[in-house]
Amino acid sequence: MARTESQSGRTATLSDVARLAGVSLATASKAINGRDQVAPTTRRRVLEAAEQLAFTPNQLARSLIAGRTGTVGLLTSDLDGRFVIPILMGAEDAFGAGQINVFLCDARGDTIREQHHLKALLNRRVDGIIVVGRQTDARPSLGHDIPVPVVYAYAPSDDPADVSVTPDNVAGGRMAVEHLIACGRTRIAHISGDPAYAASQDRAVGVLAALADAGLELVGDVMTSNWSEHWGRDASAMLLARHPEVDGIVCGSDQIARGVLDTLRDLGKRVPEDVAVIGYDNWEVLATNSRPELTSIDANLQQLGRAAAMRIFEAIDGVEPDAGIERLPVRLVIRASTIQRR
């Protein structure tokens, strides 16, 4: 197949890729975005067409902003930026440096302030809005009267007709246990945060399912309270007093895991030789400064931001995004708290 770009003298668009691959615009978009609703052979055909046309995802930004304001609003309630900053970075990567401007608005968890920011963004005639929550519990929908595409990231909308992307916390809990089992651990406990949080509930579901699949039982009960190092220290002290045989602990956050490491050190337990510890969130400032460095489950927040941005692109380009909640893969980051140095 010849390169359309060289023949026509213009930059290839997503429509060109779809035409060359013999697929619909929606299928081409999903294939390039890495979504799993596309058959492997179709994805390969689309990617080959994109390569022949020298098309990259960032070209999508350039092709979509014609006749638009080239701005997107990012509306958040994440006060400390722990989750919104990497999501923002991922979205900006997808939008392309200098191609689309992102307006960041912090509603501070206040509904009235959120409505004020929403009105201000619409007055600026933004081309789309990404709504970022500070936890993975479902949040109220902004409604369907908004004249631009809206995608909910991290905290999904409570309306199944909306488009939402969120980390797969069930898979993350399962991944943590499977890693500990692969490290030879069979007496595994779970210390997590606030039991009212969806993240805490989902991670526990994954932990228990992975143990059941391996023919193992959780040591003790799922221990829950809050997302702090203090709770990690107290919970692990209670756990080891009742169950000194524990050889692996899955923690619901890196902060909890840091507290667990403190208690294990105080009790003379070696990590990972006696007890392997795995955290969650891969908060690098905590994980890499722990003693030892902390193995953790990474929620892939930058990838989440990129996915949210691509859903905005799809909607702008006339492709109807799949409504409902899409749970995106998380990943395991292995460090010294689970793997012995040789």
C-alpha positions in Angstrom: 0.0 0.0 0.0 1.3 3.4 -0.9 1.8 6.2 1.6 -1.2 8.5 1.3 0.7 11.3 3.1 3.4 11.5 0.4 0.8 11.3 -2.4 -1.5 14.0 -1.1 1.0 16.3 0.6 -1.1 16.5 3.7 -0.8 14.9 7.2 -2.7 11.7 7.5 -5.8 11.6 9.7 -7.6 8.9 11.6 -10.1 8.7 8.8 -7.3 8.0 6.4 -6.1 5.2 8.6 -9.6 3.7 8.9 -10.1 3.9 5.1 -6.7 2.2 4.4 -7.3 -0.6 6.9 -10.9 -1.1 5.7 -12.5 -0.6 9.1 -14.9 2.0 10.6 -13.6 5.1 12.2 -14.7 3.8 15.6 -12.8 0.6 15.1 -9.6 2.4 14.0 -9.8 4.7 17.1 -10.3 1.7 19.5 -7.4 -0.2 17.8 -5.0 2.7 18.1 -6.1 3.4 21.7 -5.3 -0.2 22.7 -8.9 -1.0 23.7 -9.7 -4.7 24.0 -12.9 -4.7 21.9 -10.9 -5.1 18.7 -9.8 -8.5 17.3 -6.0 -9.0 17.2 -5.9 -9.3 13.4 -8.0 -6.1 13.0 -5.8 -4.2 15.4 -2.7 -5.4 13.5 -4.2 -4.2 10.2 -5.0 -0.8 11.7 -1.6 -0.4 13.2 0.1 -1.4 10.0 -2.0 1.2 8.1 -1.1 3.9 10.7 2.6 3.0 10.3 2.4 3.3 6.5 0.7 6.7 6.8 3.1 7.9 9.5 0.1 8.5 11.7 0.6 8.9 15.4 -2.0 9.4 18.2 -0.9 13.0 18.7 -1.9 13.7 15.1 -5.4 13.1 16.2 -5.2 16.2 18.4 -4.0 18.3 15.4 -6.8 16.9 13.2 -9.5 17.6 15.7 -8.8 21.1 16.8 -9.6 22.7 13.4 -12.6 25.0 14.0 -12.6 24.4 17.7 -11.1 26.2 20.7 -8.4 23.6 21.3 -9.1 23.6 25.0 -10.2 20.9 27.4 -11.3 21.3 31.0 -10.1 19.0 33.8 -12.4 19.3 36.8 -11.1 17.6 40.0 -11.8 17.3 43.7 -8.4 15.9 44.5 -7.2 18.5 46.9 -3.5 17.4 47.3 -3.0 16.4 43.6 -2.0 12.8 44.5 -4.1 11.3 41.8 -5.0 14.2 39.5 -1.4 15.3 38.6 -0.4 12.0 37.0 -3.8 11.8 35.3 -3.3 15.3 34.0 0.2 14.4 32.7 -1.2 11.4 30.9 -4.0 13.5 29.3 -1.5 16.1 28.2 0.7 13.3 26.6 -2.3 12.2 24.6 -3.4 15.7 23.6 0.1 16.5 22.4 2.4 19.3 23.7 1.0 22.6 22.6 -1.8 21.2 20.6 -4.6 21.4 23.2 -4.6 23.4 26.3 -5.9 21.9 29.6 -7.6 24.1 32.1 -7.3 22.6 35.6 -10.1 23.5 38.1 -10.2 22.2 41.7 -13.7 22.0 43.2 -12.3 21.1 46.6 -15.1 18.5 47.1 -17.7 21.3 47.0 -20.7 20.8 44.7 -21.4 24.5 44.4 -17.8 25.3 43.5 -17.9 22.4 41.0 -20.9 23.9 39.3 -19.2 27.3 39.2 -16.1 25.8 37.6 -18.3 23.8 35.1 -20.0 27.0 34.1 -16.7 28.8 33.7 -15.3 26.0 31.5 -18.3 26.0 29.3 -18.2 29.8 29.0 -14.6 29.3 27.7 -16.1 27.0 25.1 -13.9 24.0 26.0 -14.1 21.1 23.5 -14.5 18.5 26.3 -14.3 17.9 30.1 -12.5 15.3 32.1 -13.8 14.9 35.6 -11.3 13.4 38.1 -12.3 12.1 41.5 -10.0 11.5 44.5 -11.3 8.0 45.2 -12.7 5.3 43.1 -16.2 5.5 44.6 -18.9 6.4 42.1 -19.7 10.1 42.0 -22.8 12.0 40.9 -23.1 12.6 37.2 -22.9 16.1 35.9 -26.0 15.3 33.8 -26.6 15.0 30.1 -27.4 18.6 29.2 -23.7 19.5 28.8 -23.0 20.5 25.2 -19.5 18.9 25.1 -18.2 15.4 25.7 -17.5 14.5 29.4 -15.4 11.6 30.6 -15.1 10.6 34.2 -11.6 9.4 35.3 -10.6 7.5 38.5 -14.0 8.1 40.2 -16.7 6.8 37.8 -20.0 8.4 37.3 -23.0 6.9 39.0 -24.9 7.1 35.7 -24.2 4.1 33.4 -25.0 6.2 30.4 -21.8 8.3 31.1 -18.3 7.3 29.9 -16.0 6.4 32.8 -12.5 5.0 33.1 -11.1 3.7 36.5 -8.4 1.3 37.7 -9.2 -2.3 38.1 -8.8 -2.7 41.8 -10.1 -6.2 41.9 -7.4 -7.3 39.5 -4.9 -5.3 41.6 -5.8 -7.3 44.8 -5.5 -10.5 42.9 -2.2 -9.5 41.4 -0.7 -8.8 44.8 -1.6 -12.2 46.2 -0.5 -14.0 43.1 2.9 -12.3 43.4 3.3 -13.3 47.0 2.3 -16.9 46.2 4.9 -16.9 43.4 7.4 -15.8 46.1 6.6 -18.9 48.1 4.2 -17.3 50.6 1.2 -19.3 51.8 0.2 -17.6 55.1 -1.1 -14.3 53.8 -2.9 -11.5 55.6 -4.6 -8.3 54.3 -4.5 -4.9 56.0 -6.5 -2.2 54.2 -8.0 1.3 54.7 -11.4 2.7 55.1 -13.9 -0.2 54.6 -16.5 2.3 53.1 -14.2 3.0 50.2 -14.8 1.1 46.9 -11.1 0.8 46.5 -10.8 -1.1 49.9 -13.7 -3.3 49.0 -12.6 -4.1 45.5 -9.0 -4.9 46.5 -10.2 -7.2 49.2 -12.4 -9.0 46.7 -9.3 -9.6 44.5 -7.2 -10.8 47.5 -9.8 -13.3 48.6 -10.5 -14.6 45.1 -6.8 -15.2 44.4 -6.3 -17.0 47.7 -9.4 -19.2 47.0 -8.1 -20.0 43.5 -4.8 -21.2 45.1 -6.6 -23.3 47.7 -5.5 -21.0 50.5 -7.3 -19.1 53.2 -6.7 -15.6 54.4 -4.9 -15.5 57.8 -7.3 -13.8 60.1 -9.9 -11.3 58.9 -9.5 -8.4 56.4 -8.2 -5.6 58.7 -9.6 -2.2 57.9 -9.5 1.3 59.4 -7.9 4.2 57.7 -5.2 4.9 55.0 -2.3 5.8 57.4 1.1 4.6 58.5 -0.2 4.7 62.1 -2.9 2.2 61.2 -0.4 0.0 59.4 1.8 -0.1 62.5 -1.1 -0.8 64.9 -2.8 -3.4 62.6 0.4 -5.4 61.9 1.2 -5.4 65.7 -2.2 -6.9 66.4 -1.9 -9.3 63.4 1.5 -10.7 64.5 0.4 -11.1 68.1 -2.5 -13.2 67.0 -0.9 -14.9 64.0 2.9 -15.1 64.3 3.0 -17.5 61.4 2.1 -14.9 58.8 4.7 -14.8 56.0 3.1 -12.3 53.6 1.0 -9.1 54.0 -1.0 -7.4 51.3 -1.5 -3.7 52.2 -4.3 -1.5 50.8 -1.9 1.4 50.3 1.7 2.3 50.4 1.2 4.4 53.5 -0.2 1.4 55.4 2.7 -0.7 54.1 5.2 1.8 55.4 3.6 1.4 58.9 3.7 -2.4 58.5 7.5 -2.3 57.7 8.1 -0.2 60.9 6.3 -2.8 63.1 8.1 -5.7 61.5 11.4 -4.1 62.1 10.5 -3.4 65.7 9.6 -7.0 66.2 12.8 -8.3 64.7 11.2 -9.7 61.6 13.2 -9.6 58.4 11.6 -8.3 55.2 11.2 -10.1 52.9 13.0 -13.2 54.4 10.5 -13.7 57.2 7.5 -11.6 56.0 7.0 -10.3 52.4 5.1 -7.0 52.2 3.4 -5.5 49.2 1.7 -2.0 49.0 -0.7 -0.4 46.7 -0.6 2.9 44.6 3.1 2.8 43.8 3.6 6.3 45.4 7.2 6.5 44.5 8.2 9.0 47.2 7.1 6.4 49.7 7.9 3.2 48.0 11.5 4.0 47.0 12.3 5.6 50.4 11.0 2.6 52.4 13.4 0.2 54.1 13.5 -2.0 52.2 12.1 -0.5 49.0 8.4 -1.4 48.7 6.9 -3.6 46.1 3.6 -2.1 45.1 0.6 -2.2 42.7 0.6 0.8 40.3 -2.8 2.1 39.2 -1.3 3.3 35.9 -2.7 6.8 36.4 -0.9 8.3 33.5 -2.4 5.6 31.2 -5.8 6.4 32.8 -5.3 10.1 31.8 -4.3 9.1 28.3 -7.4 6.9 28.0 -9.7 9.6 29.2 -8.2 12.0 26.7 -8.7 9.5 23.8 -12.3 9.1 24.8 -12.7 12.9 24.4 -11.0 12.7 21.0 -13.4 9.9 19.9 -16.4 11.9 20.9 -15.1 15.1 19.2 -14.5 13.1 16.1 -18.0 11.8 16.0 -17.3 8.3 17.4 -19.8 7.3 20.1 -17.6 6.2 23.1 -18.8 3.1 24.9 -20.9 4.1 27.8 -20.4 2.6 31.3 -17.4 2.0 33.4 -14.2 0.7 31.7 -11.7 -0.8 34.2 -8.2 -0.4 33.0 -5.3 -2.7 33.8 -3.0 -2.1 36.8 0.6 -3.3 37.0 3.0 -4.8 39.6 6.2 -3.0 40.4 8.6 -5.4 42.2 11.1 -4.1 44.7 13.0 -5.5 47.7 10.1 -5.9 50.1 9.0 -9.2 48.4 12.2 -10.4 46.5 15.3 -11.2 48.4 18.5 -9.7 47.1 21.1 -12.2 45.8 
